Amino acid sequence: MKLKNMSYLSVGLRKLYFASVLVSCCTLSLTLRAQDTTRHKIAIFTPLYLDSAFDGDGNFRFEKSGAKFTNAGLDFYYGVQMALDSLEKRGAPLEVFVYDTKAKEPITQQLNSPELNNAELIIAQSNAAETKIIAEAAMRKKIPFVSATLPNDAGIYDNPYMVVLNSTLQAHVEAIYRFLQRYHSQDRIVVFRKSGAQEDQIKSHFEDFAKSTSSNQLKIKFVDVPDLNPQTIKANVDSTRRTVVIAGSLDEAFGMRLAQTLAGFHYPIRMIGMPTWDNFNFAKLDSDLEIIYTTPFFYNRGSALENQLATEYGNKMYARASDLFFKGYEATLRFGLLLLDTKKDIASNLTRKGNTVLTQFDIQPVFKDKSEMNLDYFENKHLYFVKVFGGVKNIVY
């Protein structure tokens, strides 16, 4: 078995360009062959910006300044490629096509390319508009589409072929509510928020889940603090018993200022943040405030495989491996293995447990309208609760 048309990209974009033109300016073809075995087709979509980074003669446009706008797509692509290398070593009979979502050729045209006529799986790092287009194509083709990075459903409904790996805001809020029911039902619970559509959405998710829960309903107080007035905040926390404070906004600046304010009180407070807090610089707090936030992915270099991948990435790229690299790796490896295990029946096995790579996924069907019970898509419902205390991160739940 021979890996074709895909070589590691050193400092990156230039080699990627020359590898890609082996097929076209925006498509890579990778074939993993095994004798007398049917090959399975996978399509990968990621933003590489090849047409923007290079001119018509193949010259890199950003020799002096670099092209940082390509980093996210490249990191995801490196993860995909490393996973394919691992599958090649196992003799996996795969044919993989990688598409640049930022190419001049529209995604709709790429999705209709002849080589994808018999594709069995699509994996993408895509924005909301791109996700919607790919999801609709997957529905028409009746093949699973794994949205690996977008943290929302892109307005998709009635599509049993779509999988959301990066859990939606609603899933995070529901998980936080269950966490509070389990550990903080007797504590004061306050949600500090500012005005805004997302903030209203967070509040609605809490209130809707409270109405539907079969367990004890919590007493949650919502307090608007648009200017984060310290006196207003202090008046709503208790100095004598524990208060659980929830940052009811995805705005990272709001969350950090709220955390800094709470840290100055030195009260018995446990703060719960939003999924956007994964990239917080917690060192700025320099306090004994305990913070917990939820995330569907937790890459803390705590496993041998993570360390091995990070080392290999660093040796080739002279940089620290990003979360997008790991997301590309495990999405490709896990669902690639699922395709190989189930063959033509992968769509019926999306919720199957096993094939864990780095992250524990719990893929469950989502029904937006409970009265009609139409399956709208599948979503990863497994969320890690990460505690940050003294600058150290640990999984607590």
KAKAMO-V379929 format. One record per residue. RES is the residue in one letter. SS is DSSP state (2 for helix, 1 for strand, 0 for the rest). PHI is phi in radians with two decimals (* if undefined). NEAR is the number of other ideal C-beta (glycine too) atoms within 12 Angstrom. Layout:
RES,SS,PHI,NEAR
RES,SS,PHI,NEAR
This chain:
M,0,*,22
K,0,-2.23,13
L,0,-1.43,27
K,0,-2.07,20
N,0,1.05,25
M,0,-2.63,36
S,0,-2.05,21
Y,0,-1.04,23
L,0,-1.68,30
S,0,-1.14,19
V,0,-1.32,20
G,0,2.12,34
L,2,-1.12,36
R,2,-1.09,25
K,2,-1.15,27
L,2,-1.06,37
Y,2,-1.07,34
F,2,-1.22,23
A,2,-1.20,30
S,2,-1.21,35
V,0,-1.25,23
L,0,-1.08,20
V,0,-1.97,26
S,0,-2.92,26
C,0,-1.25,29
C,0,-2.34,35
T,1,-2.30,35
L,1,-1.94,42
S,1,-2.02,31
L,1,-2.12,39
T,1,-2.11,28
L,1,-1.87,33
R,0,-1.88,22
A,0,-2.37,21
Q,0,-1.12,10
D,0,0.98,9
T,0,-2.27,16
T,0,-1.18,18
R,0,-1.54,29
H,1,-1.91,35
K,1,-1.70,32
I,1,-2.21,46
A,1,-1.94,45
I,1,-2.01,48
F,1,-2.04,50
T,1,-2.70,49
P,0,-1.43,35
L,0,-1.80,40
Y,0,1.00,32
L,2,-1.10,44
D,2,-1.19,26
S,2,-1.44,24
A,2,-1.41,34
F,1,-2.23,30
D,0,-1.52,15
G,0,-1.10,12
D,0,-1.64,9
G,0,1.49,19
N,0,-1.54,14
F,1,-1.25,25
R,0,-1.37,23
F,0,-2.17,20
E,0,-1.00,14
K,0,-1.53,7
S,0,-1.60,10
G,0,1.38,17
A,0,-2.28,29
K,2,-1.10,16
F,2,-1.14,19
T,2,-1.60,35
N,2,-1.06,28
A,2,-1.07,29
G,2,-1.14,43
L,2,-1.14,44
D,2,-1.09,35
F,2,-1.07,39
Y,2,-1.08,51
Y,2,-1.05,47
G,2,-1.11,45
V,2,-1.00,47
Q,2,-1.14,41
M,2,-1.16,38
A,2,-1.15,42
L,2,-1.17,41
D,2,-1.08,29
S,2,-1.14,28
L,2,-1.17,39
E,2,-1.08,27
K,2,-1.11,15
R,0,-1.54,19
G,0,1.34,19
A,0,-1.21,33
P,0,-1.47,26
L,1,-2.18,42
E,1,-2.19,37
V,1,-2.10,45
F,1,-2.07,40
V,1,-1.89,47
Y,1,-2.00,47
D,1,-1.56,42
T,0,-1.22,42
K,0,-1.84,30
A,0,-1.29,31
K,0,-1.14,18
E,0,-1.24,20
P,0,-1.06,20
I,2,-1.05,34
T,2,-1.04,19
Q,2,-1.24,19
Q,2,-1.07,37
L,2,-1.15,34
N,0,-1.68,19
S,0,-1.14,26
P,2,-0.99,14
E,2,-1.18,25
L,2,-1.72,33
N,0,-0.99,16
N,0,-1.98,20
A,0,-1.11,37
E,0,-2.02,37
L,1,-2.78,44
I,1,-2.14,49
I,1,-2.20,49
A,1,-2.47,50
Q,0,-1.83,42
S,0,-2.55,43
N,0,-1.46,24
A,2,-1.09,21
A,2,-1.12,18
E,2,-1.14,33
T,2,-1.06,38
K,2,-1.10,28
I,2,-1.12,32
I,2,-1.16,46
A,2,-1.09,41
E,2,-1.14,25
A,2,-1.17,34
A,2,-1.08,38
M,2,-1.12,26
R,2,-1.12,20
K,2,-1.41,25
K,0,1.06,21
I,0,-2.30,36
P,1,-1.11,45
F,1,-2.16,48
V,1,-1.71,49
S,1,-1.47,43
A,0,-1.48,46
T,0,-2.25,40
L,0,-1.25,37
P,0,-1.55,34
N,0,-2.70,32
D,0,-1.61,32
A,0,0.99,29
G,0,1.31,21
I,0,-1.36,33
Y,0,-2.58,21
D,0,0.95,22
N,0,-2.32,37
P,0,-1.31,27
Y,0,-1.84,34
M,1,-1.71,45
V,1,-2.16,48
V,1,-1.72,43
L,0,-1.43,46
N,0,-1.50,39
S,0,-0.87,39
T,0,-1.27,36
L,2,-1.05,36
Q,2,-1.05,31
A,2,-1.09,34
H,2,-1.13,43
V,2,-1.10,36
E,2,-1.11,31
A,2,-1.17,35
I,2,-1.12,42
Y,2,-1.06,37
R,2,-1.11,28
F,2,-1.06,32
L,2,-1.13,37
Q,2,-1.06,25
R,2,-1.37,19
Y,2,-2.03,22
H,0,-2.38,30
S,0,-1.15,20
Q,0,-1.74,16
D,0,-1.64,27
R,1,-1.24,28
I,1,-2.16,36
V,1,-2.25,38
V,1,-1.87,41
F,1,-1.63,45
R,1,-2.54,37
K,0,-2.11,30
S,0,-1.37,18
G,0,2.74,17
A,2,-1.13,15
Q,2,-1.16,26
E,2,-1.12,31
D,2,-1.16,21
Q,2,-1.14,23
I,2,-1.05,41
K,2,-1.07,29
S,2,-1.08,22
H,2,-1.09,29
F,2,-1.09,37
E,2,-1.19,23
D,2,-1.15,18
F,2,-1.21,29
A,2,-1.04,27
K,2,-1.24,14
S,2,-1.68,16
T,0,-1.20,20
S,0,-1.59,10
S,0,-1.66,16
N,0,-1.14,15
Q,0,-1.45,18
L,0,-1.51,30
K,0,-1.67,19
I,1,-2.00,34
K,1,-1.75,24
F,1,-1.78,26
V,1,-2.19,29
D,1,-1.46,24
V,0,-2.35,31
P,0,-1.03,20
D,0,-1.78,16
L,0,0.91,28
N,0,-1.09,18
P,2,-1.02,20
Q,2,-1.16,13
T,2,-1.13,20
I,2,-1.13,33
K,2,-1.11,24
A,2,-1.19,18
N,0,-1.91,32
V,0,-2.09,37
D,0,-1.86,21
S,0,-1.50,15
T,0,-1.87,10
R,0,-2.46,15
R,0,-1.16,21
T,1,-2.01,34
V,1,-1.69,39
V,1,-1.85,43
I,1,-1.92,47
A,1,-1.40,45
G,0,-1.55,42
S,0,-2.67,37
L,0,-1.48,29
D,0,-1.18,26
E,2,-1.14,23
A,2,-1.12,19
F,2,-1.07,32
G,2,-1.09,39
M,2,-1.17,29
R,2,-1.17,27
L,2,-1.12,45
A,2,-1.08,40
Q,2,-1.11,26
T,2,-1.14,32
L,2,-1.11,38
A,2,-1.07,28
G,0,-1.29,21
F,0,-1.42,26
H,0,1.01,14
Y,0,-1.71,29
P,0,-1.30,21
I,1,-2.12,39
R,1,-1.97,36
M,1,-1.79,45
I,1,-2.03,46
G,0,-1.81,43
M,0,-1.68,42
P,2,-1.07,38
T,2,-1.22,25
W,2,-1.40,35
D,2,-1.05,31
N,2,-1.84,18
F,0,-1.09,30
N,0,-1.62,17
F,2,-1.18,31
A,2,-1.09,13
K,2,-1.14,19
L,0,-1.30,28
D,0,0.84,14
S,0,-2.58,24
D,0,-1.70,20
L,0,-1.23,34
E,1,-1.57,32
I,1,-2.14,41
I,1,-2.23,39
Y,1,-2.45,39
T,1,-1.82,41
T,1,-2.71,38
P,0,-1.38,39
F,0,-2.22,38
F,0,-2.42,31
Y,0,-1.93,33
N,0,-1.97,22
R,0,1.03,21
G,0,-1.57,16
S,0,-1.95,18
A,2,-1.08,11
L,2,-1.16,23
E,2,-1.04,26
N,2,-1.11,18
Q,2,-1.10,19
L,2,-1.13,37
A,2,-1.10,30
T,2,-1.16,17
E,2,-1.12,22
Y,2,-1.08,35
G,2,-1.07,18
N,2,-1.15,15
K,2,-1.63,25
M,2,-1.92,29
Y,0,0.98,11
A,0,-2.71,19
R,0,-1.45,19
A,0,-1.13,33
S,0,-1.59,30
D,2,-1.07,34
L,2,-1.11,32
F,2,-1.06,41
F,2,-1.17,40
K,2,-1.12,45
G,2,-1.10,45
Y,2,-1.13,43
E,2,-1.33,42
A,2,-1.11,51
T,2,-1.19,49
L,2,-1.21,39
R,2,-1.14,39
F,2,-1.38,49
G,2,-1.12,42
L,2,-1.15,30
L,2,-1.11,38
L,2,-1.09,40
L,2,-1.15,31
D,2,-1.24,19
T,2,-1.76,23
K,2,0.98,19
K,2,-1.30,19
D,2,-1.92,17
I,2,-1.11,37
A,2,-1.07,31
S,2,-1.52,16
N,2,-2.16,24
L,0,-1.12,38
T,0,-1.56,25
R,0,-1.13,25
K,0,-1.37,15
G,0,1.88,17
N,0,0.97,28
T,0,-1.15,19
V,0,-1.82,32
L,0,-2.16,36
T,0,-1.96,34
Q,0,-1.43,23
F,0,-1.74,36
D,0,-2.26,25
I,1,-1.42,37
Q,1,-2.25,25
P,1,-1.23,24
V,1,-2.03,33
F,0,-2.11,18
K,0,-1.15,22
D,0,-1.81,12
K,0,-1.15,13
S,0,-1.28,7
E,0,-1.69,11
M,0,1.01,12
N,0,-1.52,17
L,0,-1.26,26
D,0,-1.57,30
Y,1,-3.08,40
F,1,-1.88,39
E,1,-2.50,40
N,1,-1.30,42
K,0,-1.74,28
H,0,-1.45,28
L,0,-2.18,41
Y,1,-1.53,33
F,1,-1.76,32
V,1,-1.81,32
K,1,-1.72,29
V,1,-2.02,34
F,1,-2.58,20
G,0,1.11,16
G,0,1.43,18
V,1,-1.84,15
K,1,-1.80,27
N,1,-2.51,19
I,1,-1.38,23
V,0,-1.95,23
Y,0,-2.82,23
